[in-house]
Every structure is written in structure tokens, then in C-alpha cells.
Amino acid sequence: MKLAWLGHSAFRVEIDGAVILIDPFLSGNPKFTGSVEEASIGTTHIVLTHGHDDHIGDAASIAKATGAQIVSNFEVCMHLNGKGAENINPGNTGGSIDCGAFVVSLTQALHSSGTTENGQSIYLGNPNGVVIAPKDGPTLYHMGDTDIFSDMALIAEIYNPQIGIVPIGDRFTMGAKTAALAVKRYFKFDAVVPCHYGTFALLDQSPDAFIAALAGSGVKVDAPAIGGHLIY
């Protein structure tokens, strides 16, 4: 599994010939300095955790340009279908979606999900975390935007993820200390990657507190620069 952080909660994941973009908030991301076209080369699937603009991002335009399949909850998929994304594969919380080289499972997340158009709020279903389980290789759990919750223990029991992507930026998700508690109390990750920090002034700007809170836990923390790659 090759994993690249694209800033905020956006990741490019390459496994078994599939190229997955998770929450591709790129063109509107002030910290992303790369090219949307380059970041999305070869994309086969776009996996979205929820319907906020800083997570849907460029999903519709990338899907139209590449033919990539959008995998998300029903409301997000139908919303983007209305924006011209024809290849959709909807599910909902608790469900699993077979995408060939991997299976996506939609888990609970404690957050909200929606957007605004013409001054009107649009409900876009329940927020999710996503578990990506390839045929071979480690299972990845992207928590989405969330607070800590005790049913994370069930996610760990059901899916046994080895790699965790964890929001740490506070204000709109859990902060560093709570995120570290979630990792230590509920999971047996081999490695975790912090996200959802440093993008805007309202968010915590550094992963340092998260790294410090996990010191001595035995969990490896990988905090790449934007555009940096990890191999698992």
C-alpha cells in the first residue's frame, strides 16, 4: 500500500492496481500546492467520508475527468450524480461495498454532513469513517471527521485495521490529546497518520502534541509533509 497525504484529510492510496482518492479537497485547499491533474492521475475510485465542502472538494470534477467511481453514503453519491458524476457506488453506515481490489466499509463518525447552495442548507446524510480492506496488505481506517466515541472499540473488533488516519486539529474534530486517547484505548494500530490540521487558522497547526501524547505507546506516528509518501 502506497499512501500520499495531499493536505487536510485528502489522501491518495495505491493498492493492487487501484488508485483511491479519499476526500480530495485540493483546489480549494490553501496548503495544497500541487496540481489536481497530477494528484488524480490514474484515479479509479473516490471515497468520501461526508458531505462538507472541505471533504467533497474536487470529487465531481475528478470523477468526470477520469471516470473514477465515487464511493460514499447514498445522499453524497446522489448529490454528486446531480453534478455530473455518473459512476457512483452508494452505501450507508454499517455497510460494505466490494470495489474489486478492495472493500470499503462505512463506519460511524460523530460529526455532521451537508453543504450550502444559494443560501440553502443541503443535508448530505450521516458522516462516516471509512475502512479500506485490500485483498492483500494492511487494512486502513480513515476516521473521517469525528470526536472519540466508545463504539470505536467495535470498529477495531470488526475490522482490525492496522493503519489509522486520525483527525487531530480540534475545533471541528477531536484535538490531539483526545485523538491520541482514541488510538491508545480502542485500537492496535501498527501506524497512524494525523490529518485535518494546519489547513486553516482555526485548526491546530502542528502534529507535535499528538506525537507527544503517543510517546511510549508503541504506536508509530507517521506525519509526512504534504505530498509525502508512505509505504505500508
ROBALUM-340286 format. One record per residue: residue number from 1; x, y, z of N, C-alpha, C in turn. Coordinates in Angstrom, 3 decimals. Layout:
BEGIN
{NUM, {X, Y, Z}, {X, Y, Z}, {X, Y, Z}}
...
END
This chain:
BEGIN
{1, {0.850, -1.195, 0.000}, {0.000, 0.000, 0.000}, {0.886, 1.246, 0.000}}
{2, {0.648, 2.122, -0.965}, {1.355, 3.397, -1.031}, {0.361, 4.502, -0.689}}
{3, {0.727, 5.324, 0.274}, {-0.167, 6.348, 0.802}, {0.495, 7.708, 0.672}}
{4, {-0.212, 8.675, 0.108}, {0.301, 10.044, -0.003}, {-0.689, 10.998, 0.645}}
{5, {-0.187, 11.851, 1.543}, {-1.036, 12.887, 2.141}, {-1.051, 14.089, 1.212}}
{6, {-2.252, 14.536, 0.863}, {-2.425, 15.678, -0.031}, {-2.860, 16.926, 0.721}}
{7, {-2.784, 16.886, 2.045}, {-3.204, 18.013, 2.873}, {-4.609, 17.824, 3.399}}
{8, {-4.893, 18.435, 4.543}, {-6.181, 18.364, 5.216}, {-6.533, 16.894, 5.472}}
{9, {-7.633, 16.398, 4.928}, {-7.989, 14.984, 5.098}, {-7.862, 14.199, 3.805}}
{10, {-7.211, 14.780, 2.819}, {-7.116, 14.174, 1.489}, {-5.904, 13.252, 1.386}}
{11, {-6.144, 12.067, 0.837}, {-5.081, 11.083, 0.651}, {-5.235, 10.401, -0.703}}
{12, {-4.105, 10.026, -1.254}, {-4.063, 9.168, -2.436}, {-3.517, 7.816, -1.983}}
{13, {-4.283, 6.765, -2.267}, {-3.924, 5.419, -1.831}, {-3.819, 4.531, -3.062}}
{14, {-2.693, 3.853, -3.200}, {-2.488, 2.947, -4.328}, {-2.352, 1.525, -3.800}}
{15, {-3.275, 0.648, -4.237}, {-3.247, -0.753, -3.818}, {-3.712, -1.650, -4.955}}
{16, {-2.953, -2.677, -5.242}, {-3.367, -3.735, -6.166}, {-3.915, -3.206, -7.483}}
{17, {-3.275, -2.188, -8.043}, {-3.704, -1.648, -9.322}, {-4.797, -0.607, -9.232}}
{18, {-5.370, -0.413, -8.045}, {-6.393, 0.619, -7.845}, {-5.740, 1.882, -7.293}}
{19, {-6.283, 3.028, -7.695}, {-5.837, 4.322, -7.177}, {-7.045, 5.011, -6.554}}
{20, {-6.985, 5.222, -5.260}, {-8.105, 5.765, -4.498}, {-7.755, 7.163, -4.014}}
{21, {-8.648, 8.105, -4.242}, {-8.547, 9.415, -3.603}, {-9.576, 9.471, -2.488}}
{22, {-9.137, 9.791, -1.290}, {-10.036, 9.967, -0.153}, {-10.181, 11.457, 0.120}}
{23, {-11.427, 11.936, 0.142}, {-11.738, 13.332, 0.485}, {-10.841, 14.336, -0.246}}
{24, {-10.920, 14.383, -1.589}, {-9.956, 15.168, -2.389}, {-10.241, 16.673, -2.422}}
{25, {-10.037, 17.308, -1.276}, {-10.134, 18.766, -1.160}, {-8.780, 19.336, -1.574}}
{26, {-8.667, 19.700, -2.845}, {-7.373, 20.083, -3.407}, {-7.360, 21.520, -3.901}}
{27, {-8.179, 21.852, -4.897}, {-8.100, 23.185, -5.498}, {-8.480, 24.288, -4.519}}
{28, {-9.310, 23.992, -3.527}, {-9.688, 24.997, -2.543}, {-8.840, 24.981, -1.292}}
{29, {-7.852, 24.098, -1.249}, {-7.022, 23.921, -0.061}, {-5.819, 24.857, -0.123}}
{30, {-5.719, 25.826, 0.796}, {-4.617, 26.794, 0.727}, {-3.241, 26.175, 0.952}}
{31, {-3.186, 24.976, 1.498}, {-1.898, 24.326, 1.765}, {-1.476, 23.361, 0.656}}
{32, {-2.396, 23.045, -0.253}, {-2.053, 22.129, -1.343}, {-1.454, 22.928, -2.487}}
{33, {-0.208, 22.654, -2.808}, {0.487, 23.431, -3.835}, {0.718, 22.636, -5.111}}
{34, {0.230, 21.413, -5.142}, {0.413, 20.582, -6.321}, {-0.647, 20.838, -7.373}}
{35, {-0.683, 19.965, -8.345}, {-1.646, 20.026, -9.439}, {-2.746, 19.000, -9.204}}
{36, {-4.000, 19.429, -9.336}, {-5.115, 18.493, -9.208}, {-4.988, 17.392, -10.249}}
{37, {-4.611, 17.771, -11.452}, {-4.477, 16.793, -12.533}, {-3.417, 15.751, -12.193}}
{38, {-2.289, 16.199, -11.671}, {-1.219, 15.263, -11.326}, {-1.620, 14.374, -10.155}}
{39, {-2.261, 14.968, -9.152}, {-2.667, 14.203, -7.972}, {-3.706, 13.145, -8.305}}
{40, {-4.479, 13.382, -9.363}, {-5.575, 12.472, -9.698}, {-5.269, 11.547, -10.871}}
{41, {-4.031, 11.544, -11.355}, {-3.667, 10.661, -12.472}, {-3.975, 9.207, -12.114}}
{42, {-4.703, 8.545, -13.000}, {-4.980, 7.123, -12.824}, {-6.022, 6.786, -11.787}}
{43, {-6.718, 7.785, -11.251}, {-7.691, 7.529, -10.189}, {-8.788, 6.583, -10.663}}
{44, {-9.020, 5.531, -9.884}, {-10.089, 4.585, -10.187}, {-11.288, 4.749, -9.261}}
{45, {-11.048, 5.241, -8.045}, {-12.119, 5.384, -7.057}, {-11.907, 6.658, -6.239}}
{46, {-13.013, 7.286, -5.859}, {-13.003, 8.439, -4.963}, {-13.884, 8.083, -3.773}}
{47, {-13.287, 8.000, -2.601}, {-14.005, 7.611, -1.392}, {-14.193, 8.851, -0.526}}
{48, {-15.445, 9.134, -0.179}, {-15.776, 10.357, 0.558}, {-16.371, 10.011, 1.911}}
{49, {-15.858, 10.652, 2.964}, {-16.346, 10.368, 4.307}, {-17.647, 11.087, 4.631}}
{50, {-17.835, 12.285, 4.077}, {-19.063, 13.029, 4.343}, {-19.165, 14.206, 3.384}}
{51, {-20.232, 15.007, 3.553}, {-20.592, 15.977, 2.537}, {-20.120, 17.399, 2.734}}
{52, {-19.242, 17.668, 3.681}, {-18.731, 19.030, 3.820}, {-17.805, 19.376, 2.658}}
{53, {-17.804, 20.658, 2.311}, {-17.063, 21.098, 1.121}, {-15.572, 20.801, 1.208}}
{54, {-15.019, 20.831, 2.421}, {-13.583, 20.574, 2.570}, {-13.251, 19.079, 2.553}}
{55, {-14.239, 18.272, 2.179}, {-14.010, 16.832, 2.008}, {-14.475, 16.360, 0.633}}
{56, {-15.634, 16.835, 0.185}, {-16.050, 16.539, -1.193}, {-15.065, 17.169, -2.172}}
{57, {-14.693, 18.416, -1.911}, {-13.660, 19.075, -2.700}, {-13.866, 18.967, -4.195}}
{58, {-12.885, 18.375, -4.871}, {-12.879, 18.276, -6.333}, {-13.443, 16.953, -6.836}}
{59, {-14.209, 16.261, -6.006}, {-14.659, 14.914, -6.358}, {-15.408, 14.867, -7.682}}
{60, {-16.352, 15.777, -7.885}, {-17.164, 15.726, -9.105}, {-16.321, 15.961, -10.348}}
{61, {-15.464, 16.968, -10.312}, {-14.660, 17.273, -11.498}, {-13.646, 16.170, -11.785}}
{62, {-13.062, 15.585, -10.743}, {-12.118, 14.484, -10.948}, {-12.838, 13.262, -11.497}}
{63, {-14.018, 12.985, -10.960}, {-14.790, 11.837, -11.445}, {-15.146, 11.994, -12.914}}
{64, {-15.531, 13.197, -13.301}, {-15.884, 13.428, -14.709}, {-14.664, 13.338, -15.615}}
{65, {-13.517, 13.788, -15.123}, {-12.302, 13.780, -15.947}, {-11.690, 12.395, -16.086}}
{66, {-11.826, 11.574, -15.045}, {-11.138, 10.279, -15.025}, {-12.059, 9.080, -15.174}}
{67, {-13.362, 9.283, -14.955}, {-14.287, 8.156, -14.929}, {-14.262, 7.400, -13.623}}
{68, {-13.563, 7.931, -12.623}, {-13.447, 7.252, -11.333}, {-14.814, 7.072, -10.687}}
{69, {-14.939, 5.985, -9.957}, {-16.180, 5.680, -9.253}, {-16.191, 6.365, -7.889}}
{70, {-17.291, 7.039, -7.572}, {-17.445, 7.679, -6.270}, {-18.115, 6.702, -5.310}}
{71, {-17.473, 6.484, -4.166}, {-17.978, 5.596, -3.129}, {-18.228, 6.436, -1.883}}
{72, {-19.481, 6.480, -1.449}, {-19.821, 7.289, -0.279}, {-21.217, 6.905, 0.179}}
{73, {-21.763, 7.692, 1.118}, {-23.134, 7.418, 1.520}, {-24.105, 7.781, 0.397}}
{74, {-25.327, 7.333, 0.534}, {-26.315, 7.486, -0.539}, {-26.526, 8.946, -0.912}}
{75, {-26.697, 9.803, 0.090}, {-27.008, 11.203, -0.188}, {-25.862, 11.913, -0.897}}
{76, {-24.632, 11.667, -0.475}, {-23.480, 12.282, -1.137}, {-23.377, 11.797, -2.576}}
{77, {-23.548, 10.502, -2.784}, {-23.475, 9.960, -4.149}, {-24.538, 10.572, -5.053}}
{78, {-25.755, 10.674, -4.570}, {-26.826, 11.223, -5.403}, {-26.615, 12.709, -5.659}}
{79, {-26.096, 13.426, -4.673}, {-25.791, 14.847, -4.850}, {-24.757, 15.035, -5.954}}
{80, {-23.707, 14.234, -5.940}, {-22.658, 14.365, -6.950}, {-23.100, 13.823, -8.298}}
{81, {-23.991, 12.849, -8.294}, {-24.580, 12.389, -9.547}, {-25.320, 13.534, -10.230}}
{82, {-25.973, 14.367, -9.426}, {-26.644, 15.544, -9.961}, {-25.690, 16.604, -10.470}}
{83, {-24.411, 16.498, -10.077}, {-23.374, 17.416, -10.558}, {-22.625, 16.842, -11.761}}
{84, {-23.093, 15.708, -12.269}, {-22.492, 15.141, -13.475}, {-21.571, 13.965, -13.260}}
{85, {-21.418, 13.515, -12.014}, {-20.608, 12.322, -11.742}, {-21.486, 11.094, -11.955}}
{86, {-21.255, 10.384, -13.038}, {-22.152, 9.298, -13.426}, {-21.839, 7.976, -12.730}}
{87, {-20.586, 7.754, -12.373}, {-20.163, 6.462, -11.828}, {-20.177, 6.530, -10.305}}
{88, {-21.282, 6.116, -9.700}, {-21.430, 6.189, -8.250}, {-21.695, 4.797, -7.687}}
{89, {-21.290, 4.594, -6.442}, {-21.456, 3.302, -5.778}, {-21.826, 3.570, -4.322}}
{90, {-23.110, 3.853, -4.053}, {-23.519, 4.320, -2.727}, {-23.671, 3.202, -1.704}}
{91, {-23.544, 3.589, -0.438}, {-23.803, 2.696, 0.681}, {-24.299, 3.511, 1.858}}
{92, {-24.215, 2.935, 3.036}, {-24.584, 3.682, 4.234}, {-23.915, 3.045, 5.444}}
{93, {-24.058, 3.691, 6.580}, {-23.348, 3.292, 7.790}, {-23.577, 1.815, 8.114}}
{94, {-22.491, 1.097, 8.319}, {-22.559, -0.323, 8.624}, {-22.422, -1.218, 7.419}}
{95, {-22.553, -0.645, 6.223}, {-22.487, -1.432, 5.003}, {-21.083, -1.527, 4.447}}
{96, {-20.868, -2.560, 3.640}, {-19.596, -2.766, 2.952}, {-19.832, -2.809, 1.452}}
{97, {-18.896, -2.257, 0.693}, {-19.018, -2.116, -0.751}, {-17.798, -2.762, -1.396}}
{98, {-18.025, -3.807, -2.183}, {-16.936, -4.516, -2.850}, {-16.519, -3.735, -4.087}}
{99, {-15.292, -3.256, -4.095}, {-14.778, -2.469, -5.215}, {-13.739, -3.240, -6.029}}
{100, {-13.754, -4.556, -5.909}, {-12.838, -5.378, -6.681}, {-11.544, -5.640, -5.948}}
{101, {-10.596, -4.729, -6.070}, {-9.293, -4.904, -5.425}, {-9.350, -4.660, -3.920}}
{102, {-10.440, -4.082, -3.456}, {-10.583, -3.752, -2.040}, {-12.057, -3.640, -1.692}}
{103, {-12.344, -3.652, -0.403}, {-13.703, -3.467, 0.110}, {-13.718, -2.218, 0.976}}
{104, {-14.720, -1.361, 0.760}, {-14.915, -0.169, 1.588}, {-16.069, -0.427, 2.549}}
{105, {-15.851, -0.198, 3.826}, {-16.914, -0.278, 4.824}, {-17.113, 1.096, 5.442}}
{106, {-18.374, 1.490, 5.569}, {-18.717, 2.800, 6.118}, {-19.038, 2.650, 7.599}}
{107, {-18.285, 3.349, 8.432}, {-18.459, 3.258, 9.872}, {-19.092, 4.539, 10.419}}
{108, {-19.439, 4.483, 11.671}, {-19.957, 5.655, 12.365}, {-18.868, 6.718, 12.514}}
{109, {-19.276, 7.979, 12.516}, {-18.423, 9.101, 12.911}, {-19.309, 10.118, 13.616}}
{110, {-18.777, 10.817, 14.584}, {-19.537, 11.842, 15.309}, {-19.207, 13.204, 14.722}}
{111, {-20.077, 13.672, 13.846}, {-19.821, 14.915, 13.128}, {-21.145, 15.342, 12.501}}
{112, {-21.089, 16.107, 11.420}, {-22.270, 16.480, 10.645}, {-21.915, 16.352, 9.175}}
{113, {-22.890, 16.561, 8.294}, {-22.627, 16.353, 6.872}, {-23.627, 17.145, 6.053}}
{114, {-23.127, 18.065, 5.246}, {-24.015, 18.850, 4.399}, {-23.249, 19.949, 3.700}}
{115, {-23.957, 20.666, 2.859}, {-23.361, 21.792, 2.154}, {-24.402, 22.899, 2.044}}
{116, {-24.022, 24.002, 1.454}, {-24.928, 25.130, 1.259}, {-24.875, 25.560, -0.193}}
{117, {-26.044, 25.731, -0.799}, {-26.131, 26.238, -2.161}, {-27.221, 27.297, -2.224}}
{118, {-26.883, 28.433, -2.798}, {-27.837, 29.538, -2.928}, {-28.457, 29.914, -1.585}}
{119, {-27.637, 29.870, -0.551}, {-28.099, 30.256, 0.773}, {-28.929, 29.214, 1.491}}
{120, {-29.091, 28.038, 0.885}, {-29.904, 26.987, 1.477}, {-29.029, 25.807, 1.894}}
{121, {-29.291, 25.286, 3.081}, {-28.552, 24.120, 3.560}, {-29.066, 22.855, 2.883}}
{122, {-28.147, 21.986, 2.511}, {-28.487, 20.712, 1.883}, {-27.958, 19.592, 2.770}}
{123, {-28.855, 18.737, 3.214}, {-28.483, 17.596, 4.056}, {-27.848, 16.522, 3.185}}
{124, {-26.704, 16.019, 3.612}, {-25.996, 15.016, 2.813}, {-25.694, 13.752, 3.618}}
{125, {-26.700, 13.300, 4.356}, {-26.586, 12.017, 5.034}, {-25.724, 12.057, 6.275}}
{126, {-25.545, 10.900, 6.869}, {-24.725, 10.798, 8.070}, {-23.241, 10.807, 7.716}}
{127, {-22.419, 11.411, 8.552}, {-20.970, 11.351, 8.331}, {-20.460, 9.943, 8.603}}
{128, {-19.355, 9.619, 7.998}, {-18.784, 8.286, 8.166}, {-17.275, 8.328, 8.357}}
{129, {-16.742, 7.279, 8.939}, {-15.370, 6.882, 8.729}, {-15.385, 5.836, 7.639}}
{130, {-14.220, 5.535, 7.073}, {-14.159, 4.510, 6.032}, {-13.031, 3.528, 6.335}}
{131, {-13.355, 2.257, 6.223}, {-12.364, 1.196, 6.332}, {-12.107, 0.664, 4.930}}
{132, {-10.855, 0.660, 4.519}, {-10.474, 0.155, 3.202}, {-9.635, -1.096, 3.411}}
{133, {-10.202, -2.227, 2.991}, {-9.550, -3.522, 3.187}, {-9.170, -4.108, 1.837}}
{134, {-7.894, -4.094, 1.478}, {-7.461, -4.687, 0.213}, {-7.456, -6.209, 0.289}}
{135, {-7.391, -6.845, -0.876}, {-7.301, -8.307, -0.906}, {-6.027, -8.769, -0.210}}
{136, {-4.958, -8.025, -0.419}, {-3.683, -8.301, 0.241}, {-3.151, -6.996, 0.821}}
{137, {-2.519, -7.080, 1.982}, {-1.951, -5.883, 2.580}, {-2.754, -5.400, 3.761}}
{138, {-2.285, -4.348, 4.417}, {-2.913, -3.868, 5.645}, {-4.261, -3.203, 5.401}}
{139, {-5.112, -3.285, 6.408}, {-6.411, -2.611, 6.382}, {-6.249, -1.198, 6.925}}
{140, {-6.840, -0.245, 6.212}, {-6.722, 1.180, 6.519}, {-8.050, 1.710, 7.053}}
{141, {-7.998, 2.446, 8.148}, {-9.192, 3.102, 8.699}, {-8.972, 4.605, 8.710}}
{142, {-9.697, 5.304, 7.836}, {-9.724, 6.772, 7.833}, {-10.931, 7.170, 8.673}}
{143, {-10.696, 7.810, 9.795}, {-11.770, 8.101, 10.738}, {-12.746, 9.150, 10.241}}
{144, {-12.403, 9.869, 9.164}, {-13.231, 10.990, 8.759}, {-13.090, 12.116, 9.770}}
{145, {-14.095, 12.956, 9.853}, {-14.142, 13.992, 10.891}, {-14.953, 13.439, 12.053}}
{146, {-14.372, 13.409, 13.234}, {-15.084, 12.786, 14.346}, {-14.498, 13.196, 15.690}}
{147, {-15.308, 13.006, 16.718}, {-14.844, 13.001, 18.097}, {-14.563, 11.548, 18.471}}
{148, {-13.996, 11.329, 19.621}, {-13.857, 9.989, 20.166}, {-15.240, 9.449, 20.522}}
{149, {-15.451, 8.142, 20.385}, {-16.694, 7.520, 20.839}, {-16.395, 6.064, 21.197}}
{150, {-17.143, 5.545, 22.164}, {-16.798, 4.231, 22.712}, {-16.983, 3.104, 21.709}}
{151, {-17.867, 3.284, 20.717}, {-18.059, 2.234, 19.715}, {-16.881, 2.116, 18.747}}
{152, {-15.870, 2.966, 18.908}, {-14.623, 2.708, 18.185}, {-14.092, 1.321, 18.526}}
{153, {-14.402, 0.845, 19.734}, {-13.973, -0.499, 20.125}, {-14.572, -1.556, 19.206}}
{154, {-15.807, -1.350, 18.764}, {-16.444, -2.292, 17.841}, {-15.814, -2.216, 16.454}}
{155, {-15.454, -1.008, 16.023}, {-14.775, -0.867, 14.729}, {-13.467, -1.642, 14.752}}
{156, {-12.740, -1.525, 15.859}, {-11.484, -2.268, 15.998}, {-11.730, -3.771, 15.994}}
{157, {-12.776, -4.209, 16.689}, {-13.065, -5.644, 16.779}, {-13.513, -6.217, 15.439}}
{158, {-14.353, -5.480, 14.718}, {-14.916, -5.985, 13.463}, {-13.894, -5.970, 12.334}}
{159, {-13.129, -4.874, 12.224}, {-12.292, -4.675, 11.034}, {-10.794, -4.857, 11.282}}
{160, {-10.362, -4.764, 12.537}, {-8.952, -4.923, 12.898}, {-8.020, -4.124, 11.982}}
{161, {-8.204, -2.816, 11.880}, {-7.334, -2.027, 10.994}, {-5.917, -1.921, 11.542}}
{162, {-4.951, -1.973, 10.635}, {-3.550, -1.846, 11.040}, {-3.016, -0.420, 10.885}}
{163, {-3.615, 0.334, 9.955}, {-3.192, 1.709, 9.697}, {-4.365, 2.640, 10.004}}
{164, {-4.118, 3.687, 10.773}, {-5.170, 4.642, 11.113}, {-4.853, 6.033, 10.598}}
{165, {-5.845, 6.671, 10.006}, {-5.752, 8.089, 9.643}, {-6.665, 8.840, 10.604}}
{166, {-6.081, 9.775, 11.359}, {-6.739, 10.307, 12.551}, {-6.812, 11.833, 12.497}}
{167, {-8.021, 12.422, 12.587}, {-8.117, 13.887, 12.635}, {-7.680, 14.403, 14.000}}
{168, {-6.869, 15.460, 14.005}, {-6.296, 15.928, 15.283}, {-6.424, 17.440, 15.482}}
{169, {-7.041, 18.162, 14.546}, {-6.930, 19.615, 14.508}, {-7.777, 20.402, 15.480}}
{170, {-8.673, 19.718, 16.243}, {-9.535, 20.380, 17.222}, {-10.572, 21.272, 16.522}}
{171, {-11.395, 21.930, 17.316}, {-12.470, 22.827, 16.880}, {-13.586, 22.074, 16.139}}
{172, {-13.285, 21.439, 15.004}, {-14.299, 20.739, 14.212}, {-14.190, 19.218, 14.346}}
{173, {-13.120, 18.748, 14.951}, {-12.910, 17.327, 15.245}, {-12.267, 17.244, 16.622}}
{174, {-11.957, 16.050, 17.039}, {-11.207, 15.924, 18.290}, {-9.818, 16.536, 18.133}}
{175, {-9.282, 16.992, 19.251}, {-7.940, 17.543, 19.252}, {-6.902, 16.472, 19.506}}
{176, {-5.653, 16.891, 19.638}, {-4.533, 15.953, 19.688}, {-4.615, 14.979, 20.863}}
{177, {-4.886, 15.474, 22.063}, {-4.888, 14.598, 23.232}, {-6.025, 13.587, 23.168}}
{178, {-7.202, 14.041, 22.732}, {-8.331, 13.123, 22.612}, {-8.095, 12.112, 21.504}}
{179, {-7.518, 12.572, 20.394}, {-7.216, 11.663, 19.289}, {-6.222, 10.592, 19.726}}
{180, {-5.218, 10.991, 20.495}, {-4.248, 10.016, 20.996}, {-4.903, 9.022, 21.949}}
{181, {-5.831, 9.507, 22.768}, {-6.565, 8.610, 23.665}, {-7.363, 7.589, 22.865}}
{182, {-8.026, 8.036, 21.802}, {-8.785, 7.111, 20.949}, {-7.883, 6.023, 20.386}}
{183, {-6.718, 6.421, 19.914}, {-5.767, 5.462, 19.337}, {-5.324, 4.448, 20.386}}
{184, {-4.983, 4.926, 21.583}, {-4.444, 4.042, 22.618}, {-5.516, 3.150, 23.243}}
{185, {-6.709, 3.707, 23.437}, {-7.732, 2.960, 24.165}, {-8.430, 1.915, 23.302}}
{186, {-8.657, 2.234, 22.025}, {-9.553, 1.392, 21.234}, {-8.885, 0.586, 20.122}}
{187, {-7.664, 0.891, 19.746}, {-7.086, 0.262, 18.558}, {-5.720, -0.353, 18.841}}
{188, {-5.315, -1.217, 17.930}, {-3.982, -1.817, 17.943}, {-3.312, -1.526, 16.600}}
{189, {-3.230, -0.253, 16.278}, {-2.635, 0.158, 15.013}, {-1.132, -0.128, 14.999}}
{190, {-0.637, -0.485, 13.818}, {0.808, -0.525, 13.618}, {1.360, 0.884, 13.403}}
{191, {0.559, 1.716, 12.741}, {0.973, 3.097, 12.464}, {-0.255, 3.973, 12.324}}
{192, {-0.093, 5.249, 12.673}, {-1.168, 6.223, 12.496}, {-0.621, 7.444, 11.770}}
{193, {-1.506, 8.068, 10.995}, {-1.162, 9.267, 10.238}, {-2.126, 10.373, 10.657}}
{194, {-1.647, 11.457, 11.251}, {-2.542, 12.551, 11.629}, {-2.976, 13.365, 10.421}}
{195, {-4.180, 13.930, 10.504}, {-4.684, 14.776, 9.423}, {-5.620, 15.831, 9.996}}
{196, {-6.205, 16.636, 9.109}, {-7.165, 17.684, 9.477}, {-6.543, 18.678, 10.462}}
{197, {-5.327, 19.108, 10.145}, {-4.658, 20.136, 10.943}, {-3.862, 21.031, 10.002}}
{198, {-3.631, 22.263, 10.431}, {-2.756, 23.167, 9.704}, {-3.337, 23.821, 8.466}}
{199, {-4.548, 23.444, 8.084}, {-5.121, 23.958, 6.833}, {-5.586, 25.396, 6.977}}
{200, {-6.260, 25.674, 8.085}, {-6.828, 26.992, 8.353}, {-6.366, 27.469, 9.730}}
{201, {-6.483, 28.766, 9.969}, {-6.015, 29.341, 11.234}, {-6.773, 28.796, 12.442}}
{202, {-8.024, 28.377, 12.254}, {-8.823, 27.878, 13.366}, {-8.371, 26.503, 13.853}}
{203, {-7.597, 25.802, 13.056}, {-7.158, 24.460, 13.413}, {-5.780, 24.497, 14.070}}
{204, {-5.506, 23.493, 14.890}, {-4.144, 23.335, 15.393}, {-3.200, 23.215, 14.205}}
{205, {-2.012, 23.780, 14.340}, {-1.116, 23.917, 13.197}, {-0.049, 22.830, 13.098}}
{206, {0.082, 22.010, 14.111}, {1.193, 21.057, 14.154}, {0.733, 19.725, 14.737}}
{207, {1.358, 18.613, 14.326}, {1.054, 17.317, 14.934}, {1.867, 17.039, 16.196}}
{208, {2.635, 18.006, 16.664}, {3.579, 17.760, 17.754}, {2.896, 17.249, 19.023}}
{209, {1.762, 17.835, 19.388}, {1.081, 17.416, 20.616}, {0.551, 15.991, 20.483}}
{210, {0.101, 15.623, 19.303}, {-0.373, 14.258, 19.044}, {0.782, 13.268, 19.159}}
{211, {1.896, 13.617, 18.558}, {3.079, 12.754, 18.621}, {3.535, 12.587, 20.071}}
{212, {3.543, 13.693, 20.817}, {3.972, 13.636, 22.216}, {3.029, 12.779, 23.054}}
{213, {1.719, 12.884, 22.778}, {0.733, 12.129, 23.556}, {0.810, 10.631, 23.294}}
{214, {1.388, 10.240, 22.165}, {1.527, 8.819, 21.843}, {2.921, 8.279, 22.158}}
{215, {3.788, 9.128, 22.675}, {5.142, 8.690, 23.015}, {5.087, 7.555, 24.036}}
{216, {5.812, 6.487, 23.772}, {5.848, 5.355, 24.677}, {4.710, 4.377, 24.523}}
{217, {3.783, 4.653, 23.596}, {2.619, 3.782, 23.411}, {2.918, 2.576, 22.535}}
{218, {4.011, 2.635, 21.796}, {4.320, 1.574, 20.854}, {3.698, 1.763, 19.493}}
{219, {2.917, 2.833, 19.326}, {2.286, 3.127, 18.037}, {3.189, 4.067, 17.248}}
{220, {3.511, 3.696, 16.036}, {4.325, 4.547, 15.175}, {3.467, 5.674, 14.623}}
{221, {3.942, 6.907, 14.708}, {3.250, 8.057, 14.133}, {4.020, 8.520, 12.906}}
{222, {3.358, 8.477, 11.764}, {3.933, 8.982, 10.522}, {3.243, 10.292, 10.180}}
{223, {3.987, 11.379, 10.157}, {3.432, 12.704, 9.862}, {4.196, 13.306, 8.692}}
{224, {3.877, 12.876, 7.466}, {4.621, 13.359, 6.303}, {4.284, 14.799, 5.973}}
{225, {5.161, 15.443, 5.233}, {4.827, 16.736, 4.647}, {3.762, 16.517, 3.583}}
{226, {3.047, 17.583, 3.245}, {2.041, 17.472, 2.189}, {2.723, 17.027, 0.900}}
{227, {2.178, 15.985, 0.311}, {2.777, 15.391, -0.876}, {3.712, 14.246, -0.563}}
{228, {4.011, 14.055, 0.725}, {4.909, 12.981, 1.122}, {4.255, 11.620, 1.018}}
{229, {5.060, 10.594, 0.736}, {4.570, 9.242, 0.530}, {4.988, 8.313, 1.669}}
{230, {4.118, 7.365, 1.955}, {4.392, 6.323, 2.935}, {4.109, 4.970, 2.290}}
{231, {4.876, 3.958, 2.655}, {4.671, 2.608, 2.151}, {4.353, 1.693, 3.326}}
{232, {3.259, 0.947, 3.212}, {2.877, 0.003, 4.269}, {2.702, -1.389, 3.663}}
END
